[in-house]
Amino acid sequence: MDPISFKYIAIAFMAFGMAGAALGVASIFNALMNSIARNPSAIEDLQKAALIGAGLAEAMGLFSFILAILLMFT
């Protein structure tokens, strides 16, 4: 196989990082909705923690996307 084909296969595998970030964010907000349903008075604390966690999970997906773009154009 060509080295170029290996490069495109690696770019395709980078999509798993973005899919993992999407699943992580979905899991975080699923847990947030369950927690709010169980204890509505703690919504402020739960919401802050969930937004920070979602931001960190989404950052991993963005890092994977940026690496895929860099790999594609180098």
Chimera marker file (.cmm) of the C-alpha trace (Angstrom):
<marker_set name="trace">
<marker id="1" x="0.000" y="0.000" z="0.000" r="1" g="1" b="0" radius="0.5"/>
<marker id="2" x="0.989" y="3.578" z="-0.555" r="1" g="1" b="0" radius="0.5"/>
<marker id="3" x="1.998" y="5.815" z="2.345" r="1" g="1" b="0" radius="0.5"/>
<marker id="4" x="-0.761" y="8.141" z="1.151" r="1" g="1" b="0" radius="0.5"/>
<marker id="5" x="-3.372" y="5.430" z="1.620" r="1" g="1" b="0" radius="0.5"/>
<marker id="6" x="-2.121" y="4.871" z="5.178" r="1" g="1" b="0" radius="0.5"/>
<marker id="7" x="-2.534" y="8.585" z="5.750" r="1" g="1" b="0" radius="0.5"/>
<marker id="8" x="-6.178" y="8.482" z="4.669" r="1" g="1" b="0" radius="0.5"/>
<marker id="9" x="-6.834" y="5.409" z="6.789" r="1" g="1" b="0" radius="0.5"/>
<marker id="10" x="-5.403" y="7.278" z="9.795" r="1" g="1" b="0" radius="0.5"/>
<marker id="11" x="-7.684" y="10.215" z="9.018" r="1" g="1" b="0" radius="0.5"/>
<marker id="12" x="-10.665" y="7.845" z="8.988" r="1" g="1" b="0" radius="0.5"/>
<marker id="13" x="-9.620" y="6.506" z="12.394" r="1" g="1" b="0" radius="0.5"/>
<marker id="14" x="-9.592" y="10.074" z="13.715" r="1" g="1" b="0" radius="0.5"/>
<marker id="15" x="-13.374" y="10.002" z="13.305" r="1" g="1" b="0" radius="0.5"/>
<marker id="16" x="-13.523" y="7.597" z="16.247" r="1" g="1" b="0" radius="0.5"/>
<marker id="17" x="-12.192" y="10.363" z="18.478" r="1" g="1" b="0" radius="0.5"/>
<marker id="18" x="-14.982" y="12.667" z="17.360" r="1" g="1" b="0" radius="0.5"/>
<marker id="19" x="-17.587" y="9.932" z="17.839" r="1" g="1" b="0" radius="0.5"/>
<marker id="20" x="-16.234" y="9.277" z="21.331" r="1" g="1" b="0" radius="0.5"/>
<marker id="21" x="-16.606" y="12.949" z="22.195" r="1" g="1" b="0" radius="0.5"/>
<marker id="22" x="-20.205" y="12.929" z="20.979" r="1" g="1" b="0" radius="0.5"/>
<marker id="23" x="-20.996" y="9.865" z="23.087" r="1" g="1" b="0" radius="0.5"/>
<marker id="24" x="-19.291" y="11.449" z="26.091" r="1" g="1" b="0" radius="0.5"/>
<marker id="25" x="-21.312" y="14.655" z="25.835" r="1" g="1" b="0" radius="0.5"/>
<marker id="26" x="-24.526" y="12.655" z="25.411" r="1" g="1" b="0" radius="0.5"/>
<marker id="27" x="-23.690" y="10.600" z="28.488" r="1" g="1" b="0" radius="0.5"/>
<marker id="28" x="-22.930" y="13.716" z="30.539" r="1" g="1" b="0" radius="0.5"/>
<marker id="29" x="-26.236" y="15.367" z="29.710" r="1" g="1" b="0" radius="0.5"/>
<marker id="30" x="-28.142" y="12.113" z="30.208" r="1" g="1" b="0" radius="0.5"/>
<marker id="31" x="-26.708" y="11.904" z="33.723" r="1" g="1" b="0" radius="0.5"/>
<marker id="32" x="-27.515" y="15.597" z="34.256" r="1" g="1" b="0" radius="0.5"/>
<marker id="33" x="-31.176" y="15.112" z="33.349" r="1" g="1" b="0" radius="0.5"/>
<marker id="34" x="-31.437" y="12.076" z="35.634" r="1" g="1" b="0" radius="0.5"/>
<marker id="35" x="-29.792" y="13.989" z="38.490" r="1" g="1" b="0" radius="0.5"/>
<marker id="36" x="-32.060" y="17.007" z="38.080" r="1" g="1" b="0" radius="0.5"/>
<marker id="37" x="-35.102" y="14.738" z="38.022" r="1" g="1" b="0" radius="0.5"/>
<marker id="38" x="-34.008" y="13.169" z="41.315" r="1" g="1" b="0" radius="0.5"/>
<marker id="39" x="-32.933" y="16.383" z="43.072" r="1" g="1" b="0" radius="0.5"/>
<marker id="40" x="-34.287" y="19.578" z="41.464" r="1" g="1" b="0" radius="0.5"/>
<marker id="41" x="-32.884" y="21.829" z="44.200" r="1" g="1" b="0" radius="0.5"/>
<marker id="42" x="-29.280" y="21.062" z="43.188" r="1" g="1" b="0" radius="0.5"/>
<marker id="43" x="-29.697" y="22.240" z="39.595" r="1" g="1" b="0" radius="0.5"/>
<marker id="44" x="-27.129" y="25.070" z="39.817" r="1" g="1" b="0" radius="0.5"/>
<marker id="45" x="-24.256" y="22.912" z="41.083" r="1" g="1" b="0" radius="0.5"/>
<marker id="46" x="-25.082" y="20.063" z="38.732" r="1" g="1" b="0" radius="0.5"/>
<marker id="47" x="-25.367" y="22.336" z="35.723" r="1" g="1" b="0" radius="0.5"/>
<marker id="48" x="-21.972" y="23.946" z="36.351" r="1" g="1" b="0" radius="0.5"/>
<marker id="49" x="-20.231" y="20.590" z="36.642" r="1" g="1" b="0" radius="0.5"/>
<marker id="50" x="-22.006" y="19.222" z="33.566" r="1" g="1" b="0" radius="0.5"/>
<marker id="51" x="-21.064" y="22.193" z="31.401" r="1" g="1" b="0" radius="0.5"/>
<marker id="52" x="-17.409" y="21.970" z="32.446" r="1" g="1" b="0" radius="0.5"/>
<marker id="53" x="-17.389" y="18.239" z="31.744" r="1" g="1" b="0" radius="0.5"/>
<marker id="54" x="-19.099" y="18.696" z="28.388" r="1" g="1" b="0" radius="0.5"/>
<marker id="55" x="-16.587" y="21.362" z="27.429" r="1" g="1" b="0" radius="0.5"/>
<marker id="56" x="-13.681" y="19.066" z="28.255" r="1" g="1" b="0" radius="0.5"/>
<marker id="57" x="-15.239" y="16.158" z="26.359" r="1" g="1" b="0" radius="0.5"/>
<marker id="58" x="-15.938" y="18.355" z="23.353" r="1" g="1" b="0" radius="0.5"/>
<marker id="59" x="-12.360" y="19.661" z="23.442" r="1" g="1" b="0" radius="0.5"/>
<marker id="60" x="-11.100" y="16.108" z="22.915" r="1" g="1" b="0" radius="0.5"/>
<marker id="61" x="-13.292" y="15.826" z="19.820" r="1" g="1" b="0" radius="0.5"/>
<marker id="62" x="-12.005" y="19.142" z="18.517" r="1" g="1" b="0" radius="0.5"/>
<marker id="63" x="-8.403" y="18.060" z="19.086" r="1" g="1" b="0" radius="0.5"/>
<marker id="64" x="-9.101" y="14.915" z="17.093" r="1" g="1" b="0" radius="0.5"/>
<marker id="65" x="-10.664" y="16.970" z="14.292" r="1" g="1" b="0" radius="0.5"/>
<marker id="66" x="-7.730" y="19.392" z="14.192" r="1" g="1" b="0" radius="0.5"/>
<marker id="67" x="-5.253" y="16.513" z="14.044" r="1" g="1" b="0" radius="0.5"/>
<marker id="68" x="-7.219" y="14.956" z="11.179" r="1" g="1" b="0" radius="0.5"/>
<marker id="69" x="-7.189" y="18.242" z="9.250" r="1" g="1" b="0" radius="0.5"/>
<marker id="70" x="-3.462" y="18.694" z="9.881" r="1" g="1" b="0" radius="0.5"/>
<marker id="71" x="-2.777" y="15.143" z="8.764" r="1" g="1" b="0" radius="0.5"/>
<marker id="72" x="-4.881" y="15.614" z="5.646" r="1" g="1" b="0" radius="0.5"/>
<marker id="73" x="-3.057" y="18.711" z="4.444" r="1" g="1" b="0" radius="0.5"/>
<marker id="74" x="0.526" y="17.703" z="5.270" r="1" g="1" b="0" radius="0.5"/>
<link id1="1" id2="2" r="1" g="1" b="0" radius="0.2"/>
<link id1="2" id2="3" r="1" g="1" b="0" radius="0.2"/>
<link id1="3" id2="4" r="1" g="1" b="0" radius="0.2"/>
<link id1="4" id2="5" r="1" g="1" b="0" radius="0.2"/>
<link id1="5" id2="6" r="1" g="1" b="0" radius="0.2"/>
<link id1="6" id2="7" r="1" g="1" b="0" radius="0.2"/>
<link id1="7" id2="8" r="1" g="1" b="0" radius="0.2"/>
<link id1="8" id2="9" r="1" g="1" b="0" radius="0.2"/>
<link id1="9" id2="10" r="1" g="1" b="0" radius="0.2"/>
<link id1="10" id2="11" r="1" g="1" b="0" radius="0.2"/>
<link id1="11" id2="12" r="1" g="1" b="0" radius="0.2"/>
<link id1="12" id2="13" r="1" g="1" b="0" radius="0.2"/>
<link id1="13" id2="14" r="1" g="1" b="0" radius="0.2"/>
<link id1="14" id2="15" r="1" g="1" b="0" radius="0.2"/>
<link id1="15" id2="16" r="1" g="1" b="0" radius="0.2"/>
<link id1="16" id2="17" r="1" g="1" b="0" radius="0.2"/>
<link id1="17" id2="18" r="1" g="1" b="0" radius="0.2"/>
<link id1="18" id2="19" r="1" g="1" b="0" radius="0.2"/>
<link id1="19" id2="20" r="1" g="1" b="0" radius="0.2"/>
<link id1="20" id2="21" r="1" g="1" b="0" radius="0.2"/>
<link id1="21" id2="22" r="1" g="1" b="0" radius="0.2"/>
<link id1="22" id2="23" r="1" g="1" b="0" radius="0.2"/>
<link id1="23" id2="24" r="1" g="1" b="0" radius="0.2"/>
<link id1="24" id2="25" r="1" g="1" b="0" radius="0.2"/>
<link id1="25" id2="26" r="1" g="1" b="0" radius="0.2"/>
<link id1="26" id2="27" r="1" g="1" b="0" radius="0.2"/>
<link id1="27" id2="28" r="1" g="1" b="0" radius="0.2"/>
<link id1="28" id2="29" r="1" g="1" b="0" radius="0.2"/>
<link id1="29" id2="30" r="1" g="1" b="0" radius="0.2"/>
<link id1="30" id2="31" r="1" g="1" b="0" radius="0.2"/>
<link id1="31" id2="32" r="1" g="1" b="0" radius="0.2"/>
<link id1="32" id2="33" r="1" g="1" b="0" radius="0.2"/>
<link id1="33" id2="34" r="1" g="1" b="0" radius="0.2"/>
<link id1="34" id2="35" r="1" g="1" b="0" radius="0.2"/>
<link id1="35" id2="36" r="1" g="1" b="0" radius="0.2"/>
<link id1="36" id2="37" r="1" g="1" b="0" radius="0.2"/>
<link id1="37" id2="38" r="1" g="1" b="0" radius="0.2"/>
<link id1="38" id2="39" r="1" g="1" b="0" radius="0.2"/>
<link id1="39" id2="40" r="1" g="1" b="0" radius="0.2"/>
<link id1="40" id2="41" r="1" g="1" b="0" radius="0.2"/>
<link id1="41" id2="42" r="1" g="1" b="0" radius="0.2"/>
<link id1="42" id2="43" r="1" g="1" b="0" radius="0.2"/>
<link id1="43" id2="44" r="1" g="1" b="0" radius="0.2"/>
<link id1="44" id2="45" r="1" g="1" b="0" radius="0.2"/>
<link id1="45" id2="46" r="1" g="1" b="0" radius="0.2"/>
<link id1="46" id2="47" r="1" g="1" b="0" radius="0.2"/>
<link id1="47" id2="48" r="1" g="1" b="0" radius="0.2"/>
<link id1="48" id2="49" r="1" g="1" b="0" radius="0.2"/>
<link id1="49" id2="50" r="1" g="1" b="0" radius="0.2"/>
<link id1="50" id2="51" r="1" g="1" b="0" radius="0.2"/>
<link id1="51" id2="52" r="1" g="1" b="0" radius="0.2"/>
<link id1="52" id2="53" r="1" g="1" b="0" radius="0.2"/>
<link id1="53" id2="54" r="1" g="1" b="0" radius="0.2"/>
<link id1="54" id2="55" r="1" g="1" b="0" radius="0.2"/>
<link id1="55" id2="56" r="1" g="1" b="0" radius="0.2"/>
<link id1="56" id2="57" r="1" g="1" b="0" radius="0.2"/>
<link id1="57" id2="58" r="1" g="1" b="0" radius="0.2"/>
<link id1="58" id2="59" r="1" g="1" b="0" radius="0.2"/>
<link id1="59" id2="60" r="1" g="1" b="0" radius="0.2"/>
<link id1="60" id2="61" r="1" g="1" b="0" radius="0.2"/>
<link id1="61" id2="62" r="1" g="1" b="0" radius="0.2"/>
<link id1="62" id2="63" r="1" g="1" b="0" radius="0.2"/>
<link id1="63" id2="64" r="1" g="1" b="0" radius="0.2"/>
<link id1="64" id2="65" r="1" g="1" b="0" radius="0.2"/>
<link id1="65" id2="66" r="1" g="1" b="0" radius="0.2"/>
<link id1="66" id2="67" r="1" g="1" b="0" radius="0.2"/>
<link id1="67" id2="68" r="1" g="1" b="0" radius="0.2"/>
<link id1="68" id2="69" r="1" g="1" b="0" radius="0.2"/>
<link id1="69" id2="70" r="1" g="1" b="0" radius="0.2"/>
<link id1="70" id2="71" r="1" g="1" b="0" radius="0.2"/>
<link id1="71" id2="72" r="1" g="1" b="0" radius="0.2"/>
<link id1="72" id2="73" r="1" g="1" b="0" radius="0.2"/>
<link id1="73" id2="74" r="1" g="1" b="0" radius="0.2"/>
</marker_set>
